[in-house]
């Protein structure tokens, strides 16, 4: 990263960065190299800042920031301009970091709707240079703190995912823990106490320049409507450093729950504790509420926190059935959210070639959604969504055909008899009704959309289940 290595820092590798490797499912995951600074040297050395600005670490951080893309900060610099900017200014930035003089810029405040539709969530967007520095810092700090994190913590950790948390939660319920303490920390990222967090960081970090840099990231102002406001608490969502800092702070909660012998799963600030009775759950909730306030200065959202049956709550978008061998399903709330997203997408397809719309716009969304909810074991959700999706596509075609005579001709071309095509085209009903009527289902069956490349959620669900059973029981033979 010094003057001699600027060209290499800006080069884009031909293949996947050495900071990434394939996990067992074929997905890329971050692997934080320990050759730069292992845990023991981190603990007693005062050279964390030098390790952070090491060329290998900074290159890895640059690749990650570029792959994440993201919006510009208050300086309006896009990610695509970051390499050229570093080529001109890296020596100045490097000197400021080594001297402990680097000052992060205020974050740009934007508000996005919450997934449940209740209110807005504030998101702080740092400048791309600040994102690079924060990413490089997170990569160095992760090997230092990661080994001591709880096995019950799953959020934003290398080699762990929301699927691991959901699977563990299901196992607790199947063990007979039929009650869940569903805890929601109120505006966690907005209410993080800086002094408490810094005291946790000082347990392992001795480099005062790093501590000062983190403090400055925490206190970086918020720019809204051209005015920078000072930050006295909280950590901005949107910074690459925020997930690690949240895990460092909430690790105290994990250790307390472990000390009490609780069965729990935590993903970021979403924590579920599984108990065997309502009375035990209420006792745990009251106790943890007091502990959070006293030790971490955090509050629970009383409206969203509750003691209830697991099949009446959701965890990371998944629900559970109330059977003895409880099965995972997609929560009703997430199905509604997904439909709302697809409705917005369908507006793009009204005037386009249907096959191109399916392949270019619809398929990536369907595949991404299914990959997250692939653990769901209840097929009814996928079957109903498939039918709903095809009906919307028929609705698009019905609208594109516009006139009754065109509709009549198109129906006949798809094999509908002349009289029935005439009656259906002139029935005076709306597009949604016709999209679900028998004449459109017969004219445009499932096979029609499959030829256009439509991804069937149900078929993929059944295929995955068959593969899973084959892996467990061996070759599946059909007996006639």
HELIX and SHEET records of a PDB file:
HELIX    1   1 UNK A    3  UNK A    5  5                                   3    
HELIX    2   2 UNK A    6  UNK A   10  1                                   5    
HELIX    3   3 UNK A   39  UNK A   44  1                                   6    
HELIX    4   4 UNK A   48  UNK A   52  1                                   5    
HELIX    5   5 UNK A   55  UNK A   68  1                                  14    
HELIX    6   6 UNK A   79  UNK A   81  5                                   3    
HELIX    7   7 UNK A   82  UNK A   99  1                                  18    
HELIX    8   8 UNK A  128  UNK A  145  1                                  18    
HELIX    9   9 UNK A  146  UNK A  148  5                                   3    
HELIX   10  10 UNK A  162  UNK A  174  1                                  13    
HELIX   11  11 UNK A  188  UNK A  191  1                                   4    
HELIX   12  12 UNK A  194  UNK A  201  1                                   8    
HELIX   13  13 UNK A  208  UNK A  219  1                                  12    
HELIX   14  14 UNK A  242  UNK A  259  1                                  18    
HELIX   15  15 UNK A  278  UNK A  291  1                                  14    
HELIX   16  16 UNK A  292  UNK A  296  3                                   5    
HELIX   17  17 UNK A  310  UNK A  312  5                                   3    
HELIX   18  18 UNK A  332  UNK A  346  1                                  15    
HELIX   19  19 UNK A  347  UNK A  349  5                                   3    
HELIX   20  20 UNK A  354  UNK A  357  1                                   4    
HELIX   21  21 UNK A  358  UNK A  362  3                                   5    
HELIX   22  22 UNK A  363  UNK A  372  1                                  10    
HELIX   23  23 UNK A  379  UNK A  401  1                                  23    
HELIX   24  24 UNK A  404  UNK A  413  1                                  10    
HELIX   25  25 UNK A  418  UNK A  425  1                                   8    
HELIX   26  26 UNK A  431  UNK A  436  1                                   6    
HELIX   27  27 UNK A  438  UNK A  443  1                                   6    
HELIX   28  28 UNK A  446  UNK A  451  1                                   6    
HELIX   29  29 UNK A  457  UNK A  473  1                                  17    
SHEET    1   A 2 UNK A  20  UNK A  22  0                                        
SHEET    2   A 2 UNK A  28  UNK A  30 -1                                        
SHEET    1   B 4 UNK A 120  UNK A 125  0                                        
SHEET    2   B 4 UNK A 107  UNK A 113 -1                                        
SHEET    3   B 4 UNK A 222  UNK A 224  1                                        
SHEET    4   B 4 UNK A 227  UNK A 229 -1                                        
SHEET    1   C 4 UNK A 263  UNK A 267  0                                        
SHEET    2   C 4 UNK A 270  UNK A 275 -1                                        
SHEET    3   C 4 UNK A 179  UNK A 184 -1                                        
SHEET    4   C 4 UNK A 306  UNK A 308 -1                                        
SHEET    1   D 2 UNK A 318  UNK A 320  0                                        
SHEET    2   D 2 UNK A 328  UNK A 330 -1                                        
END                                                                             
